[in-house]
Amino acid sequence: MPLMSAQAYRESLRDGRAVYVAGERVEDITRHPILQITVDHSAQVYSLAEDPALRDVMTVEADGGRISRYFVIPRGSDDLLARQALIEEHTRRELSVLNIVKAIGTDALFALHAVAHRMDQELGATYGQRVQAFYRHCRDRDLTMAVAQTDVKGDRSRLPHEQDDPDLYVRIVERRQDGIVVRGAKAHTTAGPVVHELIVIPTRALGPEDRDYAVAFAVPVATPGVKLICRTTGSTQQSAFDYPISRRHIETESLTVFDDVFVPWDRVFLDGEWQFAGPLALTFANFHRFTAISYKPPTGDLFIGAAQLIAEWNGVERAAHIREKIARLIGYTEMIRACTRAAALDPELLPPGIALPSPTMTNIGKHHFASQFHEAVRLLQDIAGGLVITAPSEADLRNPETGPYVEKFLRTRKDVDAAARLKLFHLIRDLTASEFGGYNLVVSLHGEGSLEAQLITTYRQYDLERCKRLVRQALGLD
Ligand SMILES: Cc1cc2nc3c(=O)[nH]c(=O)nc-3n(C[C@H](O)[C@H](O)[C@H](O)COP(=O)(O)OP(=O)(O)OC[C@H]3O[C@@H](n4cnc5c(N)ncnc54)[C@H](O)[C@@H]3O)c2cc1C
């Protein structure tokens, strides 16, 4: 089970996949000015594993070989805490941008293991073997995976079969002796263009009339009929001084089209068993929200550090309101860490022995991170001042005609380096007010499911009877 090298990863992406950016088909995604940033970002999952200092964080011995730690199936709290530590450290190394290419796929593999086991028990099916074989295929070749769950969904008030166009949720259009043919499209597939495998699962619970939409499967990205239409943010032309994060680290999402794609049976994990679409969607969402609350604290740490540093360089760090705002940023970040830890320490054990992070703590943590992120941005921008969006660029600093002015007027005191202060403003802009900053606002709200999804799960999971009993006792009713 050799680990893949970063170089081999890059080469493996030149496989004829159908990737489109800004209206054009991309021949080599590793050399494209936008996608190259995502390729380099994603490749770090391999290069960090090659770093002797991080070997034991990123990889682990298993089944007689070395594997990526992402593939470790959590059996209890220790494994979940190790996964939290892995994701947090990995994200810190990528300057707060999640490297999703092994995290999300393994979230789906854990959910598939648990749900396939249930299907095998209840229906006498053999999905467990297929999931296990696919898991080993990914793990032993050290592959990367994206998860295409969110359908384009059409009119949100209608069920899949009620839509004007039947293809607005991915569905099975043909069952053949050797496999199935699927049609439809999934939205927002993070890292779709830069991974080896696409894992497809349902968005939601389904009824018997939506049987053909109850489908889960995996295909290599270069499979005929799979087309990825990507969003456009960032460019290798941009200055790393002006865009300190997004010039080096960015994810790319795609509208992922399945234009009559053939999937062989050994890669089909749900084939019309509509009763299991909801459990699969929810179990994946829970694992993935645990990933989310594990990757968010490094962003909070950057906010806290940037707020404190700019306050010091501006000479306002002793002001009471500045300290209060930084304390609130610390509270925002540490609350997420605490929820992640609590979720890991109180897991539910799903047959056949997979530890699901506490759904209540996971969803509370994710809701806190998502609903309060805009407030955290407000606090940082408030502390930093308007230069966050009006500061001159690196080119102005380097131009001999303007550079001396920038040096003179961007300095606040003798001990403050003007170029460093300018760069810090650009860092805060990149995190909160650039195109990438805007992306951060929206992904915080909608990534890993909208706010409502987290509240619904929290409500459904909670032991309301215990609280009702207490009230009944207080009222003298019991
Ligand atoms: C940057 C980014 C990356 C993502 N990465 C992935 C990924 O890798 N894989 C993946 O599968 N998905 C991914 N997602 C999708 C993400 O999970 C969805 O964006 C999220 O679930 C919301 O779905 P939506 O965008 O279709 O919005 P909508 O579902 O349209 O939601 C918009 C609003 O309408 C409300 N709403 C929707 N339906 C109803 C209804 N029936 N009744 C009442 N209210 C309703 C919602 O609560 C929300 O307030 C990503 C999203 C983003 C933004």
The ligand as a Gaussian input file, in Angstrom:
#p B3LYP/6-31G(d) Opt

LIG

0 1
 C      -18.894000      26.702000      -1.144000
 C      -19.810000      25.535000      -1.018000
 C      -19.292000      24.255000      -1.071000
 C      -20.146000      23.153000      -1.025000
 N      -19.614000      21.890000      -1.174000
 C      -20.447000      20.849000      -1.354000
 C      -19.944000      19.558000      -1.689000
 O      -18.725000      19.350000      -1.775000
 N      -20.817000      18.569000      -1.937000
 C      -22.155000      18.753000      -1.845000
 O      -22.897000      17.806000      -2.070000
 N      -22.673000      19.947000      -1.511000
 C      -21.849000      20.995000      -1.264000
 N      -22.359000      22.223000      -0.920000
 C      -23.799000      22.366000      -0.872000
 C      -24.397000      22.762000       0.449000
 O      -24.589000      21.672000       1.284000
 C      -25.709000      23.481000       0.072000
 O      -25.348000      24.756000      -0.436000
 C      -26.672000      23.604000       1.188000
 O      -27.168000      22.346000       1.540000
 C      -27.837000      24.513000       0.768000
 O      -28.414000      24.051000      -0.428000
 P      -28.628000      25.059000      -1.632000
 O      -27.365000      25.782000      -1.879000
 O      -29.226000      24.308000      -2.743000
 O      -29.626000      26.139000      -1.098000
 P      -31.199000      25.987000      -0.902000
 O      -31.531000      24.580000      -0.566000
 O      -31.875000      26.587000      -2.056000
 O      -31.420000      26.837000       0.416000
 C      -31.642000      28.248000       0.397000
 C      -32.600000      28.582000       1.537000
 O      -33.869000      27.969000       1.288000
 C      -34.239000      27.171000       2.418000
 N      -34.962000      26.002000       1.898000
 C      -34.547000      25.132000       0.952000
 N      -35.490000      24.194000       0.725000
 C      -36.511000      24.478000       1.540000
 C      -37.789000      23.888000       1.767000
 N      -38.190000      22.808000       1.088000
 N      -38.591000      24.443000       2.712000
 C      -38.200000      25.538000       3.404000
 N      -37.006000      26.148000       3.224000
 C      -36.179000      25.626000       2.300000
 C      -32.933000      26.788000       3.113000
 O      -33.124000      26.471000       4.484000
 C      -32.115000      28.066000       2.903000
 O      -32.445000      29.010000       3.897000
 C      -21.532000      23.340000      -0.898000
 C      -22.043000      24.635000      -0.796000
 C      -21.210000      25.726000      -0.845000
 C      -21.799000      27.108000      -0.779000

